[in-house]
Structure formats: structure tokens, C-alpha cells
């Protein structure tokens, strides 16, 4: 990024406030070893689409579960790298973006952005998460990279440039917006080796993302089956049906994750010779009702948690759960 442009950017605190105002709760910090950085974010509203133009000299931007709990997590962000480079992480993989590359970031999941010393310019198209899932299903929920070298990628870049530049009258902007959604649909339908994704594939993706979401969020008492369904962009009944078709239930998956955590804590503290209160462990696992926790624990292990702990570090521990 040219030095004269960098000098025109706002300092860290102002950039942080701008990011939160435009995109939601994110934590902005300078790169390792630096005390400051500069950046600027502006929002361009074009008909039904909003695009954030994000410039920064170098930064680390994170969105963790605490940030997610502070806002509605209602957006998908289609990020186009216009200049410079960045490394973006959502899920288990780091994706390096060169100029012209895209990534879809899901605000309902943690993410991390790292920018190079040369600075970065990105366009971030804000898409309503529920509306996007209604249009295209769940294949993009949870985040996904989109190579910019494809024909559709190049067409998307040209379309986003037109949106940002604001070329054309209102009627033209309307059709440019529709072109954007048509291109997104064409790309997402071609994710499976150029074929339309089957309903089976979409269901598998939905289940994998729901289970991953539960693994990450189960310790939050506000993580309920309805919360999981909302994060997936589907109705609670639809998600429950998918779990039933898979031979399980959404509630059992969530409760099971919490009970597994309790058991691991009980066994670990017995081995270490510590004795945290069982109620403390239960609350830490995401339960907010001790009577309900005790019923669920006994139903699964056929013993109360106190007795389970007594046998946790002994050879008879296995027989307790059988």
C-alpha cells in the first residue's frame, strides 16, 4: 500500500471502532512486535447489497465466541482480496488470499485474519445469513474459500467492482445485484466437481457443521437446540429431522457433549488428587440446572456423579459405565 495512502488511514482505536460499527464485534490488534497500525473501513450501500471497503497497514483481526455472543451473528462476509495479501482462518484451515481471491466468512463461527506488512485492501460483501441459506442451502455456512482464477471468480470480481464504484442508475444497480446472486448460485452449485450438490451431500455438510458447532459451543448455557439451528440457518424442526434420520437427536448430541466434558473433568481431577465441586463442573460444562444434570448423568451412566468420581481412577471405573 503506498505510503501516502497509509498516512491517510485512521489510527488503531478509530479503525477498531469502524470495524465494530460496520461488521460487528471483532478484536483488532497490531501485528506481533508492533505498537500501532492504521486502517480505514467504509460501507457502500448499493440497493440490496452492502460492501465494506477495508484498508489497513497491517493488523490481526479476530472474532471469538465472546464476540459472537455480543452481536446477532447474522452475516456472511464474502471477502475479496483487492491488493496485498492476507491469511484467513475459519474452521481448521488457514487460507492465503492473493489479489483476486475470495473467501466466505461466516459470522456465526470464530475467525482470524492476518495481514502482511505491505498492507491490504479488501472488499467485504455483507450477506444476510438466513436469506443466503434460504437461497442456496447450507453449503456456504461455516465459511469456504473461493478461488478467484475461475471464470465465475473473475465475473464475481467484475460485478463487485461495479457495485463498489456505484456505476449506473438505480435500475442498473438492481440488475448488477441480481447478477451477483446468480454468479454466487452458479459457483456454489458447482462446488462438487462441477456438478450440482446432491441433497445427501448438503445434509452431510449440515450435520458436520452442526456437530462442529456443538463441540465448540456446548459449554455456553445459551447454546440450545434452537441456537444450533439458528446458527445453521435452518429451522429447529428441519435440523431435528436430520439428526433423527442419522439415528440420533439434536438434544442428545448437545447433552452428550456436556456429559463427556463432566466425565473427563471428574477423571482428571481424581488422577490429580483435586476435588472441585461437582456442581461447579456441571455449570462449567454448560448445564444451568443441577437437578436436570443429575437426571441426565444417572440416565447415561446409571450412577450419580459422586459415585462415578469415586470409581473414576480405579480398575472398576469401566464397569461403572457399562
N, C-alpha and C positions, 0 to 999 in steps of 0.2 A: 504494500500500500504506500503510495507516495507520501513523503514527509509532510508536504503542505496539507494534504487531506487528513493525515493523522493528527496534525496540530489543531485541526478544526473540530476534533471529536471531544465529547464531554468526559470529565473525569469519572473515576470508578463509581463513586456514590450515585452520581446522576445517571450513569449508564445502568446501574443496578435497579434504580427506581423506574427507569424507562422499560427495562425488560419485564419487571413485575406488572407494570401498568398495561403493557401490550400483550404479553404472553402468559402471564400468571406467575406463580411462585417458583422462582429459580434462584439459586445462590451463585453469585458472580464473584470470582476472585482472580487476582493477577496470577500470571504463570509462576511456577516454582522459582524462588530466588529473587523475585521482583516485589517491590512495594506498591506499585501502582500500574494501571493500564488505562487506556482511554477507549471509549466506544460511543456509538450513536445508534439508536433504533427509532425508526419512524414507521407509521402504519398508513398504508394506502388502501382506502376502501373503494372498491370498484363493483358496483351493482351487488351481486350476492357473494362476491369474494373479497377477502381482506388479505393483503400481503404485507408482511413486515420486512423492511429493508434493514439489515443488521450489519453494521460495520464495527470492527474492533481491532485494536493494535495487537492484542494477544491476551487471551483470557482462558480461564477454566470456568465452565458453567455447569452446575449440577442441579438435578431435580431428584430429591429423595422422597421417601414415604412421608416424611414430615411436611414437605412442601405440598405433596399431593393432597394430604388431609386438609390443607388450608384453602384450597380452591376446589372448583367443581370438576376439574379434570375432564372438561367437555370437548377438548380439541384433539385433532390430529394435525401435526405440522408437517407439510411436505417441504423439506428444506432443499433448496437448490444452491450449490456452491458456485458463486459467480466469479470470485477471484480469491487467490490464496488457497491454502489447504486447511483441512480440519480432520480430526478423528472423533467420530461419534460412537457412543456405546449405548445400546439398548438391548436388554437380554444378555446373552453370553458372548457376544462377538463385538469387536471393535471394527468399525467400518471407516476406512480412509477415503475422504472425499477430495477429488481433484476438481478443478474448474469444469463445470458441465455435469457433474454427478449429482444425484438426488439421494435422499433418504427420507422415509416416512417415520416420524417420531410420534409415539402415542403418549399423550399427556397423562394417561392413567397408570403408567409404569415409570419406574426410575430411569433416568437417562443422564449421560455425561458428555459434555462437549469439550474438546481440547483444540486450541488454535495455535498455529505456528507463529514464529517470531515475525514473519513478514506481514502479518495482518490478514484479515479475512473480510470478504464481502459475501453475504448470503441473502437470498430471498426466501422467506418462510410463508408459504400459503397456509392460512388458517382454515381448517375444515371442521365443521361440526361433526363430532364423533358419532352421535346417534344417527344423524342424517346420512353420513357416509356409509355406516353399516347397513342402513336401510337400502341404500342404492346398490352397494357392492358386496354385501355379506361381511364376513369376519376375517377374510384373508389378510387384510392390511392391519388389523388390530394387533397391538403388541409391537408394531414397528417392523419395517422391512426396507432394505436398500433397493434402489432403482438405478441401474447403470445408465449413464447419460449417453452412451455411444450408440444405443439402439435408435432405429428410426422414430419410434414413439418418444424416446427420450429427447431427441432433437426437436420434435414437434412440440413437446411439452415446454421446452426451454423457450422456443419462439413465442408460444402462447403466453407464458408467464411474463416475458419481456413486454408484450403488448399490453398486458394487464397493468404492469407497473408503470409503463410510460403513459398510460391513460389515453392511448390513441383512439380516435373515433368517437362518434356521438354515443348517447346512451344506448340506442338500439344496437349499434355495433358492439359495444361492450357486453351487452346481453348475449349476443351470439358467440363472442370470444369466450365468455364464461361457460357456455354450453359446450363449446369445443374442448375446453379444458376437461370437463367432466367426461366427455366422450373418450378423450385420449386416456384418462385415468382408467376408465372401464375397460378399454381395449388392452391396456397394459396388464391390469390385474387378471383379466380373463386369460391372458397368455402366460401367466406365471408358471403353469405346469407344462413346460417344454413346448409351448406354442399351442396347447390345447385348452379348451375350456375346463376349469377345475370342476371335478365331479362333486356331487353333494357329499359323497363319502369323504373325499379329501377335505372339504370345507368343515365337515363335522369333526374330523380328526384334529384339524387345526384349532377349532373352537375348544375341544376337550383339553388339548395340550396347553392352550393358553389359560384356560380356567384353572387347571390343576397348578400351573406355574404361579398364577396369581394367588391362589390359596397358600401355596408354600411360602410366598413372600409376605403375605398379609395376615396370616392366621392369628398372630399374637395381638393384633388390634381388635379390641372388643367390638368395634363398629364394623368389622368385617363379617357380614351376614350373607346368607344365600342371595338376598336381594341385592346387596352391594356387589357381589361377584357378578351377577347377571348384568347389572348396570355397567360395570367395568368392561364386560364383553360386548356391550352394545346390543344385547338381546333381551327378550322378556324373561322373567323368572320362570314361567311355565315352560318356555321353549328350552331353557337350559336344564331344568329338572327332567324334561323328557329325554334329553340327550344323555344324561347320567343314567337314567333308568334303562335306556337302550343299551348302555355299556355294562349293565349288570350291577350298578351301584346307585348311590344317591348323592346329591349335592351336599345335603346336610351331613351325611356320614363322612364324606371326604373332608369337610371342614372340621368336624368334631374329632375325626381320626388324627388329623394333623396336630390338633391341640393335645390330645391324649398321648400321642407319641412323644411330644415335647416334654410333657409332665413325667413320663416314664424315664426318659433319658436323664432328666434332672434328678429324679429320685435315685437312679442307679449311680449317677456320677457323684452325688453328694455322699452316698453310702460308702463308695470306694474312697472318697477323700476324707471321710470322717467328719463331714459337716452335717448340719441338721436345720436347714431352712424350713420354715413352717410350710406345711402342705398348702394352706390357703394362699400363701404368698406365691408359690409356684403356680397354682391354678390361675390366679389372677394374671400372672406374668404370661401365661400361655394363651390368654385371651378370653377365659371364662369370666363372667361377671355375676354368676350365681353359684354359690358353693353347694347348695342342695342339688342343683341340676348337674354340677360337675361330679358330685359323689355318685349320683344315679348312673350317669354315663360311664364312669370309671368301673363301677361294680358290674354293669351290664356287659362291659367288654372283657374285663379280667376276672370277674366272679369273686373278687376280694376287694375290701376297701383299700384306699391308697396307703393308709398307715401300715396295714399288713403287707401290702406289696413292698413297701420300703424295707420292712424287717427282713424280707427274704431276697431283696434285690442283689446283694453281693454274695449270696450263698449258692451252693450247687442246686438247691431246691427252687431257685428263682424261676427256672424254666417251667417247672411243674405248676407253679402258681398260675401261669397264664395259659395252661393247656386244659 
